[in-house]
Structures are given as C-alpha cells and as structure tokens.
Amino acid sequence: MSSTIRVTYRLETTGDMGALAAKIASDQSTGTFTELPGETAEVKARCAARVEQITDLPPQDTPSLPGQGSVSRADVVISYPLEAVGTDLAALQTICIGGVYAVRGLSGVRVMDIDLPEAYRCHPGPQFGIAGSRDLMGVSQGVMIASIIKPSLGLLPEETAEVVRQLCEAGVDFIKDDEKLMSPGYSPLAARVAAIMPVIEAHRQKTGKRVMYAFGISSADPDTMMRNHDIVAEAGGNAAVININSIGYGGMSFLRKRSALCLHAHRNGWDILTRHPGLGMEFRAYQKIWRLLGVDQFQINGIRAKYWESDESFVRSFHDVTEPLFADADCPLPVVCSGQWGGQAYDTYQAVRSTDLMYLAGGGVHGHPGGMAAGVRANRQAWEAAAQDIPLDTYAKDHPELAQALAKWGQAEK
C-alpha cells in the first residue's frame, strides 16, 4: 500500500530544471533557503519530499509569467510522505499545491495530477453518485435529460413553479436552479421551495414520475447553508446545487457530513485556476479533491460549449470524472452542459461512448421555437439518435422537434 502522495507539476524556468524541482521538494517539506542544523538524515527520511521523475517537454518562446527569453518546460513528479502531509485536505492544499506557486525561479507552474494513497478513503466521497442519481430520478438506463430555470434570475416563486410544471409535463428527468439563484429578495429559498415542491409532488401523484429538482442552497456561512438544506429536505426535496468554489473545502465537508440531499456541483470559478495553459490546475487534479468531499453530480461543460473550454478538454474531464479514485469507489454523475441543445449529442456520444450522463440544457430547451416541451423532446430525440449511431439530420426527418432545433441553431456536424 502506497505511503506517498505523488503530484505532477508542469514547470517552466529559465534556469536549471533539476535544481528547481529539488528546490520545490525541499521548500515544501523539510527545507528552506539555507542549510538547517536540525534537518538531519532522520528528519529527511521521515518527512522530506523527493523528486521522482523529470520528463522534458519542448521549450517555448514566451513564458507564462512576465519575463524575457525562451523557457525550459518539464513535467515533474514529486512525492510527499503521507507521514508528513496526512489526510487532511487543507494540509494537502497547503503543502502540495498552494505553496508551490510562490517558488522563485518559475515562469510557469500547473498542477497536472495528484495520485492519492488508499488512506484518503477516509473522506466520504459521493453519497449518491451515478447509481443513486439514477434511483432518485427513476431512470435506470440511458441519458438523463435535464433543464435549468430560465431566465436565470428574475422569476418570482410562483412564476418559477409554472416553469417547473411545464418542464415536468414535458418529460424532463431533472431541473435545477441556475447557479446564480440562491436566496434573493424577490425569490427567497423558502418561498421558492414552498411553490415548487407541490408541483413536483402533484406530477408524481399523477404519473408516478418524481422529477429531481436541485435548489440553490450555497452560502459562505455553513450554518445558513445547513438551514437552507433543511428547508429543502423537510419539504421532500432530494437535491441541491452547490457552488463548490464559493463555499470552499470546509463548507463542503460540513455540508456532506450532514446532508440528505444529492449534491449537484457547479464549478464556477474553476476557470480562474485553469484557463491559462501554463498556470493553475488541471481539472484532473482539481476534481479529485471535490469528489473526496462528496460531490454527487459534477458539471463539466460539453462539446462546442458556449464558454471558452475546448472539446478536447471536455472529453478529458468526462473521462477523469468517471474514473474511480479507488478500486470500488463510486463516481459522480457527469453533467454535460453549457450551450447544449441536442445538436452536440451525436458528437458527444462518439467522443465518450457512454450514456451514463446528465444532458443539461437551459436555452436549448427554453429557446426552442416549439416551446420548452418541444425543447425537451428535441434533446431526448437527439440522444436516441446518438446512442444508435444515427446522424441527427437523418433522425430529424421523422422527428419534428429535432428538425426544428436543427433549423434554428444550425445543422449539427453529424
């Protein structure tokens, strides 16, 4: 059983890469800027980080941080003794991640991956994950078709409830508050829950289908967030939208230990950490920590997203989030989102070859020319075609809602 934490950093420097890697290992464990009489061989053996591997990469002409001249680049693996770091995630963040960005001599540093030992099973991980999400939605197989309340902000509770009624009748599996919607003055969470949950229950009574609704309960104050959680749970709700970067590791840990809800993670703010390719943190490393903390459903953008992220990055994120952290650990449900309208379904399936996902569309449902019910049907039709390897324009010939979507938003590539 491994007793080390291995972190892969992508480093840039105008100096000697080996010396820089050794400096990081020293500074982030037992050493400092000068020799220390107390840094004995015994202390080093117990707690010193070590450079395990340096893989040279092609140099680049422009450094990621301000400077002049070309820079050397390498992927450097440094191992940290579990004895020195422990399993506390604040310690992991401080020792293995946070302090590295301050090291002198770097023109770029990006955390590419973190390999964690079995000792990190001490964290709870998903309470529901893929299987539990399916059970709560009553969707045993196939893609889960989902939508977002739109407009994102501005609807009163009773207006939101009417949107929910129409989406339920359209056959959606999941609905969520926009991540920007928490408890504003025009739509306090308690009033929104009181308006929406009777609609969800009435639909269940009528059809047997219980649509999952995720309410925005995030707060920087853990006690307030738990009160929000209890409002939802006591009304019969089963899901919540969590702005994970806004509530932080401590907030997520506090919530997960007490939560009865399926936790749908929105990663807004992750872009600050990752948008520059030579700085920050790769999603592969970032998502591991939030999964340990208990994310059940993880938004990861999608093919031809409305935001900056490339298709290649989305595909990597999908595979990262669906790779078990440990041999028998459950994975969070990947949520494909960001400007999705059905036209990306075929290419998404070709890239990931899986229907263990949620397909989340806001404007791609509400903006459909036939209305939101037609928008839901168009997305479902797109995934029926994709899962059978049928090009969308072929399937649209006898599926009018999909045909309308293709006509409005442009012919899909497939």
C-alpha positions as CSV (number, residue, x, y, z in Angstrom):
1,M,0.0,0.0,0.0
2,S,1.4,3.4,-1.0
3,S,2.5,5.7,1.7
4,T,3.2,8.7,-0.5
5,I,1.3,11.4,-2.3
6,R,2.6,11.9,-5.9
7,V,2.0,15.3,-7.5
8,T,2.7,16.0,-11.1
9,Y,3.7,19.7,-11.9
10,R,4.2,21.2,-15.3
11,L,7.0,23.6,-14.7
12,E,8.7,26.4,-16.7
13,T,12.0,28.0,-15.9
14,T,14.9,29.9,-17.5
15,G,17.2,28.1,-15.1
16,D,18.1,24.5,-14.4
17,M,15.0,22.3,-14.2
18,G,16.6,19.7,-11.9
19,A,17.7,22.3,-9.4
20,L,14.2,24.0,-9.5
21,A,12.5,20.6,-8.9
22,A,14.8,19.9,-6.0
23,K,14.1,23.3,-4.5
24,I,10.3,22.8,-4.6
25,A,10.7,19.4,-2.9
26,S,12.8,20.9,-0.2
27,D,10.8,24.2,0.3
28,Q,7.5,22.3,0.5
29,S,8.7,19.8,3.1
30,T,11.7,20.0,5.4
31,G,14.0,22.7,3.9
32,T,14.2,26.5,3.5
33,F,16.6,28.9,1.8
34,T,19.6,27.8,3.8
35,E,21.0,24.7,5.5
36,L,19.5,23.8,8.8
37,P,21.3,22.0,11.6
38,G,18.0,20.3,12.6
39,E,17.4,18.9,9.1
40,T,19.0,15.6,9.9
41,A,19.0,12.4,7.8
42,E,16.4,11.0,10.1
43,V,14.1,14.1,9.6
44,K,14.6,13.9,5.9
45,A,13.8,10.2,5.8
46,R,10.6,10.8,7.7
47,C,9.2,13.9,6.0
48,A,11.3,15.2,3.0
49,A,9.6,15.3,-0.4
50,R,11.6,13.8,-3.2
51,V,11.8,14.4,-7.0
52,E,10.8,11.1,-8.6
53,Q,10.8,12.0,-12.3
54,I,11.5,14.8,-14.7
55,T,10.1,14.5,-18.2
56,D,11.3,17.2,-20.5
57,L,8.8,19.0,-22.8
58,P,9.5,21.2,-25.8
59,P,10.7,24.7,-24.8
60,Q,8.5,27.7,-25.6
61,D,9.4,31.2,-26.6
62,T,7.1,33.1,-24.3
63,P,7.0,32.5,-20.6
64,S,3.6,32.1,-18.9
65,L,4.5,34.7,-16.3
66,P,6.2,38.0,-17.3
67,G,9.8,37.7,-18.3
68,Q,12.1,37.5,-21.3
69,G,13.6,34.8,-23.4
70,S,12.6,31.2,-24.0
71,V,11.9,28.8,-21.2
72,S,12.5,25.2,-20.5
73,R,9.5,23.1,-19.7
74,A,9.1,19.7,-17.9
75,D,6.5,17.5,-16.2
76,V,8.0,16.9,-12.7
77,V,6.7,14.3,-10.3
78,I,7.4,15.0,-6.6
79,S,6.4,12.5,-3.9
80,Y,5.4,13.6,-0.4
81,P,5.4,11.2,2.5
82,L,1.9,10.6,3.8
83,E,3.5,10.8,7.3
84,A,4.3,14.5,6.7
85,V,1.1,15.5,5.0
86,G,-1.6,13.3,6.5
87,T,-5.1,13.1,5.0
88,D,-6.4,16.5,5.9
89,L,-7.3,18.3,2.7
90,A,-6.2,21.7,4.0
91,A,-2.8,20.2,4.6
92,L,-2.7,18.7,1.2
93,Q,-3.7,22.0,-0.4
94,T,-1.1,23.9,1.6
95,I,1.9,21.6,1.2
96,C,1.4,20.0,-2.2
97,I,-0.4,22.8,-4.1
98,G,-0.6,26.3,-2.6
99,G,3.0,27.0,-1.7
100,V,4.4,25.8,-5.0
101,Y,3.0,28.8,-6.8
102,A,5.2,31.1,-4.7
103,V,8.5,29.5,-5.5
104,R,11.2,31.8,-7.0
105,G,12.6,30.9,-10.4
106,L,9.3,29.7,-12.0
107,S,7.9,31.3,-15.1
108,G,5.0,28.8,-15.1
109,V,3.6,26.1,-12.8
110,R,0.5,24.0,-13.3
111,V,-0.7,21.1,-11.1
112,M,-1.4,18.3,-13.6
113,D,-2.4,15.4,-11.4
114,I,-2.4,14.2,-7.8
115,D,-2.1,10.5,-7.0
116,L,-3.5,9.8,-3.6
117,P,-2.9,6.7,-1.4
118,E,-5.7,4.4,0.0
119,A,-5.5,6.4,3.2
120,Y,-7.7,9.0,1.5
121,R,-10.6,6.7,1.6
122,C,-11.3,8.3,5.0
123,H,-13.2,11.0,3.1
124,P,-16.9,10.3,2.4
125,G,-17.0,10.6,-1.3
126,P,-20.3,10.7,-3.2
127,Q,-23.4,9.7,-1.2
128,F,-25.4,9.0,-4.3
129,G,-23.2,9.2,-7.3
130,I,-24.3,7.8,-10.7
131,A,-26.3,4.8,-9.3
132,G,-28.0,6.9,-6.6
133,S,-28.8,9.7,-9.0
134,R,-30.5,7.2,-11.4
135,D,-32.5,5.7,-8.5
136,L,-33.7,9.2,-7.3
137,M,-34.8,10.1,-10.9
138,G,-36.2,6.7,-11.7
139,V,-34.0,6.5,-14.8
140,S,-32.5,3.0,-14.9
141,Q,-30.7,3.4,-18.2
142,G,-29.9,6.0,-20.9
143,V,-29.1,9.7,-20.7
144,M,-30.8,11.8,-18.1
145,I,-32.5,14.7,-19.8
146,A,-32.3,17.9,-17.7
147,S,-33.1,21.6,-17.8
148,I,-32.4,24.8,-15.9
149,I,-34.8,27.5,-14.8
150,K,-34.6,30.3,-17.3
151,P,-34.5,33.3,-17.2
152,S,-31.6,32.7,-14.8
153,L,-32.7,35.5,-12.4
154,G,-35.8,37.5,-12.0
155,L,-38.7,35.0,-11.8
156,L,-40.9,35.1,-8.8
157,P,-41.5,31.8,-6.9
158,E,-45.0,31.2,-8.4
159,E,-43.6,32.0,-11.9
160,T,-40.8,29.6,-11.3
161,A,-43.3,26.9,-10.3
162,E,-45.2,27.4,-13.5
163,V,-42.0,26.8,-15.5
164,V,-41.4,23.6,-13.4
165,R,-44.9,22.4,-14.1
166,Q,-44.3,22.7,-17.9
167,L,-41.0,21.0,-17.7
168,C,-42.4,18.1,-15.7
169,E,-45.2,17.7,-18.2
170,A,-42.6,17.7,-21.0
171,G,-41.0,14.6,-19.5
172,V,-37.7,16.1,-18.1
173,D,-35.8,14.0,-15.5
174,F,-34.1,16.8,-13.7
175,I,-34.5,20.6,-13.2
176,K,-32.2,22.9,-11.3
177,D,-31.9,26.5,-10.2
178,D,-29.3,28.5,-12.1
179,E,-26.1,28.6,-10.0
180,K,-26.7,32.4,-9.7
181,L,-30.0,31.8,-7.9
182,M,-29.7,31.2,-4.2
183,S,-32.0,33.3,-1.9
184,P,-32.5,36.7,-3.4
185,G,-35.1,39.2,-2.1
186,Y,-37.6,38.5,-5.0
187,S,-37.3,34.7,-4.6
188,P,-36.3,33.6,-1.1
189,L,-35.3,30.0,-1.0
190,A,-38.1,29.1,1.5
191,A,-40.8,30.7,-0.8
192,R,-39.3,29.0,-3.9
193,V,-39.3,25.6,-2.2
194,A,-42.9,26.1,-1.0
195,A,-44.1,27.0,-4.5
196,I,-42.1,24.3,-6.4
197,M,-42.4,21.1,-4.3
198,P,-46.2,20.8,-4.5
199,V,-45.8,20.9,-8.3
200,I,-43.2,18.1,-8.2
201,E,-45.4,16.1,-5.9
202,A,-48.5,16.6,-8.0
203,H,-46.7,15.4,-11.0
204,R,-45.5,12.3,-9.1
205,Q,-49.1,11.6,-7.9
206,K,-50.4,11.9,-11.5
207,T,-47.7,10.0,-13.4
208,G,-45.5,8.1,-10.9
209,K,-42.5,10.0,-12.1
210,R,-40.6,12.0,-9.4
211,V,-38.6,14.7,-11.2
212,M,-35.5,15.7,-9.3
213,Y,-35.2,19.4,-8.5
214,A,-32.0,20.9,-7.3
215,F,-32.3,24.1,-5.3
216,G,-29.5,26.6,-4.9
217,I,-28.6,26.4,-1.2
218,S,-25.0,27.7,-1.2
219,S,-23.8,30.1,1.4
220,A,-20.5,31.2,2.7
221,D,-21.9,30.6,6.2
222,P,-22.1,26.8,6.9
223,D,-24.9,27.2,9.4
224,T,-27.0,29.2,6.9
225,M,-26.3,26.6,4.2
226,M,-27.5,23.8,6.5
227,R,-30.7,25.7,7.3
228,N,-31.2,26.0,3.6
229,H,-30.5,22.3,3.2
230,D,-33.1,21.6,5.9
231,I,-35.8,23.7,4.2
232,V,-35.4,21.6,1.1
233,A,-35.2,18.2,2.8
234,E,-38.2,18.9,5.1
235,A,-40.3,19.8,2.1
236,G,-39.5,16.5,0.4
237,G,-36.7,17.7,-1.9
238,N,-33.8,15.5,-2.7
239,A,-31.2,17.6,-4.5
240,A,-29.2,20.9,-4.1
241,V,-27.0,23.0,-6.4
242,I,-23.7,23.7,-4.7
243,N,-21.3,26.4,-5.9
244,I,-18.2,24.5,-4.7
245,N,-15.6,27.1,-5.1
246,S,-17.7,29.7,-3.3
247,I,-18.3,27.5,-0.2
248,G,-14.8,26.1,-0.1
249,Y,-13.5,22.8,1.2
250,G,-14.6,23.4,4.8
251,G,-18.1,24.3,3.7
252,M,-18.4,21.2,1.5
253,S,-17.1,19.0,4.2
254,F,-19.6,20.5,6.8
255,L,-22.5,20.0,4.4
256,R,-21.7,16.5,3.2
257,K,-21.4,15.0,6.7
258,R,-24.9,16.2,7.5
259,S,-26.6,16.1,4.0
260,A,-29.6,14.1,3.0
261,L,-29.6,15.6,-0.5
262,C,-28.0,14.7,-3.8
263,L,-25.3,17.4,-4.2
264,H,-25.0,18.8,-7.8
265,A,-21.7,20.7,-8.1
266,H,-21.3,23.8,-10.2
267,R,-17.6,24.7,-10.6
268,N,-17.9,28.4,-11.4
269,G,-14.5,30.0,-10.6
270,W,-12.6,26.9,-11.7
271,D,-11.7,28.9,-14.9
272,I,-9.6,31.3,-12.8
273,L,-7.4,28.3,-11.8
274,T,-7.1,26.7,-15.3
275,R,-7.7,29.0,-18.2
276,H,-4.1,29.8,-18.8
277,P,-2.5,26.6,-20.0
278,G,0.8,27.3,-18.2
279,L,-0.6,28.2,-14.8
280,G,-3.1,26.9,-12.3
281,M,-4.5,23.5,-12.1
282,E,-5.7,20.8,-14.5
283,F,-9.3,19.5,-14.0
284,R,-8.0,16.0,-13.4
285,A,-6.3,17.1,-10.2
286,Y,-9.0,19.6,-9.1
287,Q,-11.9,17.2,-9.4
288,K,-10.3,14.5,-7.2
289,I,-10.5,16.7,-4.1
290,W,-14.1,17.6,-4.6
291,R,-15.1,14.0,-5.2
292,L,-13.4,13.0,-1.9
293,L,-15.5,15.8,-0.3
294,G,-18.8,14.3,-1.6
295,V,-19.9,15.7,-5.0
296,D,-22.7,13.5,-6.4
297,Q,-23.1,15.2,-9.8
298,F,-20.4,17.3,-11.5
299,Q,-20.9,19.9,-14.2
300,I,-18.1,19.6,-16.8
301,N,-19.3,21.7,-19.8
302,G,-19.7,19.9,-23.2
303,I,-19.0,19.7,-26.9
304,R,-19.0,23.1,-28.6
305,A,-19.7,24.8,-25.2
306,K,-20.8,28.4,-25.0
307,Y,-17.8,29.1,-22.8
308,W,-14.1,29.0,-23.6
309,E,-13.3,25.4,-23.0
310,S,-12.2,23.2,-25.9
311,D,-13.9,20.0,-26.9
312,E,-10.7,18.1,-26.1
313,S,-10.7,19.5,-22.5
314,F,-14.3,18.5,-22.0
315,V,-13.6,14.9,-23.2
316,R,-10.6,14.7,-20.8
317,S,-12.8,16.0,-18.0
318,F,-15.5,13.4,-18.7
319,H,-13.1,10.5,-18.5
320,D,-11.4,12.0,-15.4
321,V,-14.6,12.3,-13.5
322,T,-15.8,8.8,-14.4
323,E,-12.5,7.1,-13.5
324,P,-12.8,5.6,-10.0
325,L,-10.5,7.1,-7.4
326,F,-10.2,3.8,-5.6
327,A,-11.0,0.2,-6.8
328,D,-14.6,0.1,-5.6
329,A,-15.4,3.8,-5.2
330,D,-18.5,5.2,-6.9
331,C,-18.1,8.1,-9.4
332,P,-20.1,11.3,-9.6
333,L,-22.6,11.7,-12.4
334,P,-21.0,13.7,-15.2
335,V,-23.3,16.6,-16.2
336,V,-22.8,17.7,-19.8
337,C,-23.8,21.4,-20.1
338,S,-23.0,24.9,-21.4
339,G,-24.9,25.8,-24.5
340,Q,-26.2,22.3,-25.2
341,W,-29.3,22.0,-27.4
342,G,-29.2,18.5,-28.9
343,G,-27.0,19.3,-31.8
344,Q,-24.0,18.2,-29.9
345,A,-25.4,14.9,-28.8
346,Y,-24.0,12.8,-31.6
347,D,-20.5,14.1,-31.3
348,T,-20.7,13.8,-27.5
349,Y,-21.6,10.1,-27.7
350,Q,-18.9,9.5,-30.3
351,A,-16.3,11.1,-28.0
352,V,-17.3,9.4,-24.7
353,R,-19.2,6.3,-25.8
354,S,-21.4,6.4,-22.7
355,T,-25.0,7.3,-21.8
356,D,-24.1,7.4,-18.0
357,L,-24.5,11.2,-18.0
358,M,-26.9,14.0,-17.5
359,Y,-27.6,16.3,-20.5
360,L,-28.4,19.7,-19.1
361,A,-29.8,22.4,-21.4
362,G,-31.2,25.8,-20.5
363,G,-31.5,27.9,-23.6
364,G,-31.5,24.8,-25.6
365,V,-34.9,23.9,-24.1
366,H,-36.5,27.2,-23.3
367,G,-35.4,28.8,-26.6
368,H,-36.8,26.0,-28.8
369,P,-39.2,27.5,-31.4
370,G,-41.9,25.0,-30.4
371,G,-41.6,25.9,-26.7
372,M,-39.9,24.2,-23.8
373,A,-41.8,20.9,-24.1
374,A,-40.6,20.6,-27.7
375,G,-37.1,21.5,-26.5
376,V,-37.1,18.6,-24.0
377,R,-38.3,16.2,-26.7
378,A,-35.7,17.5,-29.2
379,N,-32.9,16.8,-26.8
380,R,-34.3,13.3,-26.0
381,Q,-34.6,12.6,-29.7
382,A,-31.1,13.7,-30.3
383,W,-29.8,11.3,-27.7
384,E,-32.0,8.5,-29.1
385,A,-30.3,9.0,-32.4
386,A,-26.8,9.4,-31.0
387,A,-27.0,6.2,-28.9
388,Q,-27.9,4.3,-32.1
389,D,-25.1,6.0,-34.1
390,I,-27.8,7.6,-36.4
391,P,-26.8,11.1,-37.7
392,L,-29.1,13.8,-36.4
393,D,-30.2,15.1,-39.7
394,T,-31.3,11.6,-40.7
395,Y,-33.2,11.1,-37.4
396,A,-34.8,14.5,-37.7
397,K,-36.6,13.5,-40.9
398,D,-39.4,11.9,-38.9
399,H,-38.8,13.8,-35.5
400,P,-40.2,17.3,-36.0
401,E,-38.9,18.8,-32.7
402,L,-35.3,17.8,-33.5
403,A,-35.8,19.1,-37.0
404,Q,-37.0,22.5,-35.6
405,A,-33.9,22.6,-33.3
406,L,-31.6,21.9,-36.2
407,A,-33.3,24.6,-38.3
408,K,-32.9,27.2,-35.6
409,W,-29.4,26.6,-34.2
410,G,-27.8,25.3,-37.3
411,Q,-27.1,21.8,-38.8
412,A,-25.1,19.6,-36.5
413,E,-21.9,18.2,-37.8
414,K,-23.4,14.7,-37.6
